[in-house]
Amino acid sequence: MNNLTAKRVIKRQYNTIIDEEKKIRRILSMETDNSLPPELSVGLLIRVEQHLDTIIEAQNRIVLLQQIVNPE
């Protein structure tokens, strides 16, 4: 695999991680309002977990791509 292509894909995954982190921060700022009923808190928790899953997926892709490009 071309190193330039790998770097572009890795950068794209890093951007995905940054975007998901921003989304989580926005959700958590809504959560800390303390005016929401507990039923909505469960929904917000599920949304945070979904964003975390996306981050984990992106991290796994980065690690796998690095292992393919630079096998040791």
Secondary structure, 3 states (H helix, E strand, C coil): CCHHHHHHHHHHHHHHHHHHHHHHHHHHHHHCCCCCCHHHHHHHHHHHHHHHHHHHHHHHHHHHHHHHHCCC
